[in-house]
Amino acid sequence: MSVSSSEIEVLGTPGTDDTRASLVGASLRKADMSGAMMRWANLSGADLSEANLRKADISGAVLTGADLHLAVCIRADLRWANLIEANLGSANLTRADMTGSILTCADLRKANLTRAKLGKADLATPPPAEDADSTADAADAKVTDLSEAMLTRAEMTGANLSYSLLARANLTRTVLTEANLTHARLAGIVASRAILNGADLSGADLTGANLTGANLAGANLKGANLTSADISGANLAGADLTGAILTNAIARGAKLAKANMRDVQLSPADLSGADLTGADLTDANVSGANLSKATLIRANLAGVNLLGADLTGADLSQASLFGEPPLLETLGGAKEIETGRPAVIRTPGDEPRAAIAAPAPVKTDDKADPKGAPAPTPVKPAAQAPAADAAKEPVKDPVVKEPPASVPGSDPLAPAKQPGKPS
C-alpha cells in the first residue's frame, strides 16, 4: 500500500488525530509526521524509514515488522507499542518514551536511545530450544539486537533483555535496576557508573566489559563470564558471583563485602585494595591473583587456592581458612564472632592438628635419685589435705621460692611432720 503526498502532508500536520488508523504496509519513507497523533494505529509492515516522527504519539500502535531504519523519533511517544521484529537500526530515539513497549527480536543496531525510557520494556530474545543445534541454527535464529546501540543514561528499570545481544553497546550511567539480563551477550559493553543493583545477570557474557564504578549491589551474577572485565570501584556488595569467571579481570578497589564468591575463578585477577569483608570465597581459585592491601576481614577462605597470590598488606583478621569463623556464646545466650583471633594460613592438604602441651617443669632437690627423679615423700592421711591444696596451685617457676600458702612456714620438699613427734 502507498500513500499519496497529500495524505502524507495531512499525517504530518501537528495534532492530527489518526487514532486506530490502519496503515498496514503503507509506504511512508521520508515522510514528515512530526507531532502526528497515531495512538493505537496499525502500522504493521509499514515503511517508515528515514521518516520524521519527532514528538509523534504512536503509543499503543502496532508496528510489527515495520521499517523505521534511520527514522527520527526524538521525544516520540511509543509507550506500550508493539515493535516485534521491527527494524530500528540507526534510528534516533533520543528521549523517546518506550515504557512497556514490546521489542522482541527487533533490530536496534547502532540506534540512539540516549535518555530513552524503556522501563518494563520487553527486549528479550526467545531462549534457544533444548534440542536445537547451536551451530546450525545460530544464523537463522532471531534475536533482539542492540549491538553498538547508544543507551547512555537510558531508564530501563525492570526491562527484560534475557538472551539479547548488546555487544559493544554504550550503557554509561544507564539505569537497569532489577532488569532481567540472564544469558545476555554483553561482551565489550561500556557500562561505567551504570545502575544494575538487583539485576539478574546470571549466565551473562560480560567478556571485556567496562563496569567501572557501576552499582551491582545485590545483583545475580551466578555463572557469569567476566573474563578481562574491568569492575574497578564497582559496588558488588551482597552480589551472588557463584561460579563466575573473573580470569584476568580488574577489580581494583571493588566493593565485594558479603558477596557470595563460591567456586569463583580469580586466577589471575587484580583485586588490589578490594573490600572483601565477610565475603564467602569457599573453593575459589585465587592462585596468582593480586590481593595486595585487600580487606578480607571475616572472609571465608575455606578450600581457597592461594598459590602464588599476592597478599602484601592484606587484612586477614578473623578470616577463616577452615570454615566459618567460630562463634562465642555470651552470658546472655547471644552468639558473637570471636574477636582477636589471628588468621591461620595452612598449605593445601595440611589437616588441623591437636595442640601439643608443653612438658611440665621438673623439680630437683638434693635427695633426687641417680636418674634425676625426686625422692618420694611419705605422706600419711592426716597430711593429705594440705598436699592436695598445694597441687592445685599452678606451677609458675621450676624452683619454688615461697612456701605454699596452705602451710605457712613449711618446706614443701621436707618430709611431712609425723603426729606425736617433735619437729
C-alpha positions as CSV (number, residue, x, y, z in Angstrom):
1,M,0.0,0.0,0.0
2,S,1.2,3.5,-0.8
3,V,0.1,6.9,0.5
4,S,-0.1,10.0,-1.7
5,S,1.8,13.1,-0.9
6,S,-1.4,14.9,0.2
7,E,-2.2,12.1,2.6
8,I,1.4,12.3,4.0
9,E,1.0,16.0,4.5
10,V,-2.2,15.5,6.5
11,L,-0.5,12.9,8.6
12,G,2.3,15.3,9.2
13,T,0.1,18.1,10.4
14,P,0.8,18.7,14.2
15,G,-2.1,17.5,16.3
16,T,-3.7,15.4,13.5
17,D,-5.5,12.5,15.2
18,D,-5.2,9.2,13.4
19,T,-6.2,7.1,16.4
20,R,-6.7,3.5,15.4
21,A,-5.9,4.3,11.7
22,S,-5.0,1.3,9.6
23,L,-1.8,1.9,7.6
24,V,-0.8,-1.8,7.1
25,G,2.1,-2.0,4.7
26,A,2.0,1.8,4.0
27,S,4.9,3.4,2.3
28,L,5.8,6.4,4.4
29,R,9.5,6.6,3.7
30,K,11.0,10.1,4.5
31,A,7.5,11.3,5.4
32,D,7.2,14.3,7.8
33,M,5.0,13.0,10.6
34,S,6.3,15.2,13.4
35,G,3.7,15.7,16.1
36,A,1.2,13.3,14.4
37,M,-1.3,11.5,16.7
38,M,-1.4,7.8,15.8
39,R,-2.4,6.2,19.0
40,W,-3.3,2.5,18.5
41,A,-2.8,2.8,14.8
42,N,-2.0,-0.3,12.8
43,L,1.3,0.2,11.0
44,S,2.3,-3.4,10.6
45,G,4.9,-3.8,7.9
46,A,4.9,-0.1,7.1
47,D,7.9,1.6,5.6
48,L,8.8,4.5,7.9
49,S,12.5,4.5,7.1
50,E,14.0,8.0,7.4
51,A,10.6,9.4,8.4
52,N,10.3,12.3,10.8
53,L,8.4,11.2,13.8
54,R,9.7,13.8,16.2
55,K,7.2,14.1,19.2
56,A,4.7,11.9,17.4
57,D,2.3,10.0,19.5
58,I,2.4,6.4,18.4
59,S,1.5,4.9,21.9
60,G,-0.1,1.5,21.7
61,A,0.4,1.3,17.9
62,V,1.1,-2.0,16.1
63,L,4.4,-1.7,14.3
64,T,5.3,-5.4,13.9
65,G,7.8,-5.8,11.2
66,A,7.8,-2.1,10.4
67,D,10.8,-0.5,8.9
68,L,12.0,2.5,11.0
69,H,15.6,2.4,9.8
70,L,17.2,5.9,10.2
71,A,13.8,7.3,11.4
72,V,13.9,10.4,13.6
73,C,11.8,9.6,16.7
74,I,13.2,12.2,19.1
75,R,10.8,12.5,22.1
76,A,8.3,10.3,20.3
77,D,5.7,8.6,22.4
78,L,5.9,4.8,21.8
79,R,4.5,3.6,25.2
80,W,3.2,0.1,25.0
81,A,3.8,0.0,21.2
82,N,4.2,-3.4,19.6
83,L,7.5,-3.4,17.7
84,I,8.1,-7.1,17.4
85,E,10.7,-7.7,14.7
86,A,10.7,-4.1,13.7
87,N,13.8,-2.5,12.1
88,L,15.0,0.4,14.2
89,G,18.6,0.2,13.0
90,S,20.4,3.6,13.4
91,A,17.1,5.2,14.4
92,N,17.3,8.3,16.5
93,L,15.2,7.6,19.6
94,T,16.7,10.2,21.9
95,R,14.4,10.8,24.9
96,A,11.7,8.7,23.3
97,D,9.2,7.1,25.8
98,M,9.1,3.4,25.1
99,T,7.8,2.3,28.5
100,G,6.3,-1.1,28.4
101,S,6.9,-1.5,24.6
102,I,7.4,-4.9,23.1
103,L,10.7,-5.1,21.1
104,T,11.2,-8.8,20.9
105,C,13.6,-9.7,18.1
106,A,13.7,-6.1,17.0
107,D,16.8,-4.7,15.2
108,L,18.2,-1.8,17.2
109,R,21.8,-1.9,15.9
110,K,23.5,1.4,16.4
111,A,20.3,3.0,17.4
112,N,20.5,6.2,19.5
113,L,18.5,5.6,22.7
114,T,20.1,8.3,24.8
115,R,17.9,9.1,27.8
116,A,15.1,7.0,26.4
117,K,12.6,5.5,28.7
118,L,12.4,1.7,28.5
119,G,11.1,0.8,31.9
120,K,9.5,-2.7,31.9
121,A,10.1,-2.9,28.1
122,D,10.3,-6.4,26.6
123,L,13.6,-6.6,24.7
124,A,14.0,-10.3,25.3
125,T,15.1,-13.0,22.8
126,P,13.3,-16.3,22.9
127,P,15.6,-18.8,24.6
128,P,17.0,-21.5,22.4
129,A,15.2,-24.8,22.2
130,E,16.7,-27.5,24.3
131,D,17.2,-29.8,21.2
132,A,18.4,-27.0,18.9
133,D,21.7,-27.3,17.2
134,S,23.6,-24.3,18.3
135,T,25.9,-24.2,15.2
136,A,23.3,-25.0,12.5
137,D,20.5,-22.8,13.9
138,A,22.6,-19.8,15.0
139,A,22.5,-18.0,11.7
140,D,18.7,-18.4,11.3
141,A,17.8,-17.6,15.0
142,K,16.1,-14.3,15.5
143,V,17.5,-12.1,18.3
144,T,16.9,-8.7,19.8
145,D,20.0,-6.9,18.5
146,L,21.2,-3.8,20.4
147,S,24.8,-4.1,19.2
148,E,26.7,-0.8,19.4
149,A,23.5,0.9,20.5
150,M,23.7,4.2,22.4
151,L,21.9,3.7,25.7
152,T,23.6,6.4,27.7
153,R,21.5,7.5,30.7
154,A,18.6,5.4,29.4
155,E,16.0,4.4,32.0
156,M,15.4,0.7,31.8
157,T,14.2,-0.3,35.3
158,G,12.7,-3.8,35.2
159,A,13.4,-4.2,31.4
160,N,13.6,-7.8,30.0
161,L,16.8,-8.3,28.0
162,S,17.3,-12.0,28.5
163,Y,19.3,-13.8,25.8
164,S,19.6,-10.5,23.8
165,L,22.6,-9.2,22.1
166,L,24.2,-5.9,23.4
167,A,27.8,-6.4,22.2
168,R,29.8,-3.1,22.5
169,A,26.6,-1.1,23.5
170,N,27.1,2.1,25.4
171,L,25.3,1.8,28.8
172,T,27.1,4.6,30.6
173,R,25.0,5.7,33.6
174,T,22.1,3.6,32.3
175,V,19.5,2.6,35.0
176,L,18.9,-1.2,34.8
177,T,17.6,-1.7,38.4
178,E,16.2,-5.2,38.7
179,A,16.5,-5.7,34.9
180,N,16.5,-9.2,33.5
181,L,19.8,-9.8,31.7
182,T,20.0,-13.6,32.1
183,H,22.3,-15.1,29.4
184,A,22.5,-11.7,27.7
185,R,25.5,-11.2,25.4
186,L,27.2,-8.1,26.8
187,A,30.7,-8.6,25.5
188,G,32.6,-5.3,25.3
189,I,29.8,-3.1,26.7
190,V,30.7,0.2,28.3
191,A,28.6,0.4,31.4
192,S,30.6,2.8,33.5
193,R,28.7,4.0,36.6
194,A,25.6,2.1,35.4
195,I,23.0,1.2,38.0
196,L,22.4,-2.5,38.0
197,N,21.5,-3.1,41.6
198,G,19.3,-6.2,41.9
199,A,19.7,-7.0,38.2
200,D,19.8,-10.6,37.1
201,L,22.9,-11.2,35.1
202,S,23.2,-15.0,35.7
203,G,24.9,-16.7,32.8
204,A,25.6,-13.4,31.0
205,D,28.6,-12.9,28.8
206,L,30.4,-9.8,30.1
207,T,33.8,-10.6,28.5
208,G,35.9,-7.4,28.3
209,A,33.0,-5.3,29.7
210,N,33.7,-1.9,31.3
211,L,31.8,-1.7,34.6
212,T,34.0,0.7,36.4
213,G,32.1,2.4,39.2
214,A,28.9,0.6,38.4
215,N,26.4,-0.3,41.1
216,L,25.8,-4.0,41.1
217,A,24.8,-4.3,44.8
218,G,22.7,-7.5,45.3
219,A,22.9,-8.4,41.6
220,N,22.8,-12.0,40.5
221,L,26.0,-12.8,38.5
222,K,25.9,-16.6,39.1
223,G,27.9,-18.3,36.4
224,A,28.5,-15.0,34.5
225,N,31.6,-14.7,32.3
226,L,33.6,-11.6,33.4
227,T,36.9,-12.6,31.7
228,S,39.1,-9.5,31.3
229,A,36.2,-7.3,32.5
230,D,37.0,-4.1,34.4
231,I,34.9,-3.7,37.6
232,S,37.3,-1.3,39.4
233,G,35.5,0.7,42.0
234,A,32.2,-1.1,41.3
235,N,29.8,-1.9,44.1
236,L,29.1,-5.6,44.3
237,A,28.2,-5.8,47.9
238,G,26.0,-8.8,48.6
239,A,26.1,-9.8,44.9
240,D,26.0,-13.5,44.0
241,L,29.0,-14.5,41.9
242,T,28.8,-18.2,42.5
243,G,30.8,-20.0,39.8
244,A,31.6,-16.7,37.9
245,I,34.7,-16.4,35.8
246,L,36.9,-13.4,36.5
247,T,40.1,-14.6,34.8
248,N,42.3,-11.6,34.1
249,A,39.6,-9.3,35.5
250,I,40.5,-5.9,37.0
251,A,38.7,-5.2,40.3
252,R,40.9,-2.6,42.0
253,G,39.1,-1.1,44.9
254,A,35.9,-3.0,44.1
255,K,33.4,-3.4,47.0
256,L,32.6,-7.1,47.4
257,A,31.5,-7.1,51.1
258,K,29.4,-10.1,51.9
259,A,29.4,-11.2,48.3
260,N,28.9,-14.9,47.5
261,M,32.0,-15.9,45.6
262,R,32.0,-19.7,46.0
263,D,33.8,-21.5,43.2
264,V,34.7,-18.2,41.5
265,Q,37.7,-18.2,39.2
266,L,40.0,-15.3,40.0
267,S,43.2,-16.8,38.5
268,P,44.8,-14.4,37.9
269,A,42.8,-11.2,38.7
270,D,43.7,-7.8,40.2
271,L,41.8,-7.3,43.4
272,S,44.3,-4.9,45.0
273,G,42.6,-2.7,47.5
274,A,39.3,-4.5,47.1
275,D,36.9,-4.8,50.1
276,L,36.0,-8.5,50.7
277,T,34.8,-8.1,54.2
278,G,32.7,-11.1,55.1
279,A,32.8,-12.5,51.6
280,D,32.4,-16.2,51.0
281,L,35.2,-17.5,48.8
282,T,34.8,-21.2,49.6
283,D,36.7,-23.3,47.0
284,A,37.5,-20.2,44.9
285,N,40.6,-20.3,42.7
286,V,42.7,-17.2,43.6
287,S,46.1,-18.5,42.5
288,G,48.3,-15.8,41.1
289,A,45.7,-13.1,42.0
290,N,46.7,-9.7,43.3
291,L,45.1,-9.2,46.7
292,S,47.6,-6.6,48.0
293,K,46.0,-4.2,50.5
294,A,42.7,-6.1,50.1
295,T,40.4,-6.2,53.1
296,L,39.5,-9.8,53.9
297,I,38.1,-9.3,57.5
298,R,35.9,-12.3,58.5
299,A,36.1,-13.7,54.9
300,N,35.5,-17.4,54.5
301,L,38.5,-18.8,52.6
302,A,37.9,-22.5,53.2
303,G,39.4,-24.5,50.4
304,V,40.7,-21.4,48.6
305,N,43.7,-21.9,46.2
306,L,46.0,-19.1,47.2
307,L,49.1,-20.5,45.4
308,G,51.2,-17.6,44.2
309,A,48.6,-15.0,45.4
310,D,50.0,-11.6,46.5
311,L,48.6,-10.8,49.9
312,T,51.0,-8.0,50.7
313,G,49.4,-5.7,53.2
314,A,46.1,-7.5,53.1
315,D,43.9,-7.5,56.2
316,L,43.1,-11.1,57.1
317,S,41.9,-10.6,60.7
318,Q,39.3,-13.1,61.8
319,A,39.4,-14.7,58.3
320,S,38.8,-18.4,58.2
321,L,40.5,-21.0,56.0
322,F,38.7,-24.0,57.6
323,G,35.1,-23.0,57.5
324,E,33.1,-20.3,59.2
325,P,34.7,-18.2,61.9
326,P,34.0,-19.6,65.4
327,L,31.2,-18.1,67.5
328,L,31.4,-17.3,71.1
329,E,28.2,-17.6,73.2
330,T,27.8,-14.7,75.7
331,L,26.3,-15.0,79.1
332,G,23.0,-13.7,77.7
333,G,22.9,-16.5,75.2
334,A,23.8,-14.4,72.1
335,K,26.4,-15.6,69.7
336,E,29.2,-13.4,68.5
337,I,32.1,-13.8,66.2
338,E,35.3,-14.4,68.1
339,T,37.4,-11.3,68.1
340,G,41.2,-11.0,68.4
341,R,41.7,-14.4,66.7
342,P,44.6,-14.2,64.3
343,A,44.1,-15.8,60.8
344,V,45.8,-19.2,60.4
345,I,47.0,-19.9,56.9
346,R,48.0,-23.5,56.1
347,T,49.1,-25.1,52.9
348,P,46.6,-27.2,51.0
349,G,46.2,-30.7,52.4
350,D,47.5,-29.7,55.8
351,E,44.9,-31.0,58.3
352,P,44.3,-29.3,61.6
353,R,46.3,-30.9,64.4
354,A,45.6,-31.1,68.1
355,A,47.7,-28.7,70.2
356,I,50.7,-30.4,71.9
357,A,51.1,-29.3,75.6
358,A,54.5,-28.2,76.8
359,P,56.2,-30.6,79.2
360,A,55.7,-29.7,82.8
361,P,58.9,-28.4,84.6
362,V,60.7,-31.0,86.7
363,K,61.6,-30.1,90.3
364,T,65.0,-31.1,91.5
365,D,66.5,-31.3,95.0
366,D,69.4,-32.8,96.9
367,K,67.6,-36.1,97.6
368,A,67.0,-36.9,94.0
369,D,67.8,-40.5,92.9
370,P,70.5,-41.1,90.3
371,K,68.0,-40.9,87.4
372,G,67.0,-37.4,88.4
373,A,63.6,-38.3,89.9
374,P,62.8,-36.6,93.2
375,A,62.8,-38.8,96.3
376,P,59.4,-40.0,97.4
377,T,57.8,-38.2,100.3
378,P,55.8,-40.4,102.7
379,V,52.5,-38.8,103.4
380,K,50.0,-40.1,105.9
381,P,46.3,-39.4,105.7
382,A,46.4,-36.6,108.2
383,A,48.7,-34.6,105.9
384,Q,46.7,-35.2,102.6
385,A,44.6,-32.1,102.6
386,P,47.5,-29.5,102.6
387,A,49.3,-31.5,99.9
388,A,46.2,-31.6,97.7
389,D,45.7,-27.9,98.0
390,A,49.3,-27.3,97.0
391,A,48.9,-29.5,93.9
392,K,46.1,-27.2,92.7
393,E,48.4,-24.2,92.7
394,P,49.7,-23.5,89.1
395,V,53.5,-24.0,88.8
396,K,54.9,-20.7,87.7
397,D,58.6,-21.5,88.2
398,P,60.7,-24.7,88.3
399,V,62.0,-23.7,91.7
400,V,59.5,-23.0,94.5
401,K,60.8,-19.8,96.0
402,E,58.0,-19.3,98.5
403,P,56.2,-21.9,100.7
404,P,52.6,-22.8,99.9
405,A,50.0,-20.6,101.5
406,S,48.2,-23.6,102.9
407,V,51.2,-24.5,105.2
408,P,52.7,-21.3,106.4
409,G,56.5,-21.5,107.1
410,S,56.8,-25.1,105.9
411,D,59.3,-26.5,103.5
412,P,57.4,-28.3,100.6
413,L,60.3,-30.6,100.0
414,A,60.8,-31.7,103.6
415,P,59.1,-34.9,104.9
416,A,55.7,-34.4,106.4
417,K,55.6,-33.9,110.1
418,Q,54.6,-37.1,112.0
419,P,52.0,-36.7,114.6
420,G,53.3,-37.0,118.2
421,K,56.9,-36.4,117.2
422,P,58.8,-33.3,118.0
423,S,59.9,-31.2,114.9
